[in-house]
Amino acid sequence: MATPRVAAGALIRNPQGHVLLVKPTYKNGWDIPGGYVEPGESPADACARELREEIGLDQHTGPLLVVDWAPLPGEGDKMLFVFDGGTLPDTTALTPDGIEIAEARFHDPATLPDLMPDRLSRRLTVALEAAQTGTPTYAEYGTSHPSRAQRTATKSN
């Protein structure tokens, strides 16, 4: 039986469509606010908890945007959830904890590939599309994965 690590994060945008990213103190690059799910905790609850702990944002998460199966060598299977975190006008209400998170800032979506690993950049692109269409998406390694029906139709064409 698979026992993947599970993490959850929030896609938060400003009115201009820029994406809120956090600068972790423990790794290179930028990330969305979020983190690992604790035993007995749902991904949505974990996301809300991480928002409070990391950047002082006390709000419930919105609809699910992406579930991404993205195992990593040395870390094993991972299931990563991205929830719609809504819109914030600016970062003035945010308080990075200074322990795990050094900074929180909005970034233009076009710059995401330069700020983070490819798999995360792809996942966020899929999340942005899901937020636009209102349709949650299943992904693998950050890339939208067609449904069985779509794969079958594609094979027969």
N, C-alpha and C positions, 0 to 999 in steps of 0.2 A: 504494500500500500504506500502510495506517495505521501510524504510529509513535507510539503514545500514551506519555505519561509514565506510569510505574507506581509506585505507592506501596503500602506495607503497614503495617498497625497491629494492635495487640492490644487485645481487649476483656478487661480484667481486672476482676474484681469482688471485693468482700469478702464475708464470710459473710452480711451483711445484704442483699446484692444491689446495693450501691452500686457505681458505675462509677469506675475509676481514670482521672483526667484529668490532663494535664500543662499547665502554663502556659508556652507558648513566649515567648522574649524578643523574637522577631522579628516577631510578629503579634499582633493583638488576639484575645481570647477563649481558650477552652480547647480542647484536642484530646486524642485518645487517643495513647498513646506509639506512635511509628512514624516512618516517613519514606520517602524515595524509594529505589527499587531501583537499585543500581549496575549498570553493564554486566556481563553474565555472571553475575549473582547472581539466585537465585530469590526470589520474594516472601517465602517462609517464612524463608529465610536472612536477607533484608534486615530482616524484622521482628525476628528474634532479635538481629541486630547492633544495630539501633536501640535495643532495650530495654537492651542492655549499655551502649551509648554515652550514651544520654540519661538513664537513671535507675539504672544500675548493677545491673540485674536480669539475671542470667545463667541463662536457661532457654530450652528449646525451645518453639516455639509449638505450640499444640494444633490441632485440626481447623479447616478453613476454615469461616467463618460466612457471609461475604458477598463477592461480587464486584460492584462498582458501577461502571458506566460513567457518568462524570460530567465531561464536558468543561467547561472554563471559558473565557469570552472572553479572549483575550490569552494564554492558556496552552495552548490546544488540547485534543486528546483526552486523557483520563485514565482509567486502569483502577486502581481502588482495592480492595485486598484487606483484609478484616478477619478475623483469626484469633482463636480462643479462647485467651486468655492465662491461663485458669484463675482460681484464687482466692488472694488474699493476705489474711492476717488484719488487716494494717494497713500503713502506709507507713514504718515505722521502718527496714526493711531497704533502703529506696530512697535513692539519692543523686543528686538532680538535678545535672546537670553544671555548672549555673551559666552556661554559655555559650549553649546553645540552649534549655535548660529551666530556668526559675526555680523551679518548684514542682511537686509531685505531690501530689494529694489525691483522696480518694473523694467522689463526689457522688451524691445521690439521682437515679435516672433521670428522675423527674418534673421536675427542674430543668434538664435538658439543653437544651431550647429557649431558655432564658435565658442560656446560657453559651457558645453557639457558633453558627455559621451554620446556617440551616435544613437545608441539604443534609446536613451532618454529623450533626445531631440526628436526621434521618430515617434515615440510614445506621445509626446506633447503635441506634435503635429496631428496625430490621430485624435487626441483629446479635443483640440481646437475644432477639428472637423465635426466631431460628435456633438460638441456644444452648439455649433452652427446648425446642424441638421436636427438636433434633438433625438438622435438615435445612438444608444450605447453601442460600443464596438468591442469585439473580441480581437485581440492582437497576439502575435507571437514575435518575440524579440523587437517589439515596438512597431511592427508592421501589421496593418489590417489583414485579417485572415478571412478569406471568403467562407461562407457557410457551406455545409455539405451540399445543399441544393445548388448553390452557385458553382461549386467545384464540379459537380456532376454535369451541369448544363454546359460549363466551359469545355469539359472533356468531350462532350458529344457534338460540339460545334467545330 
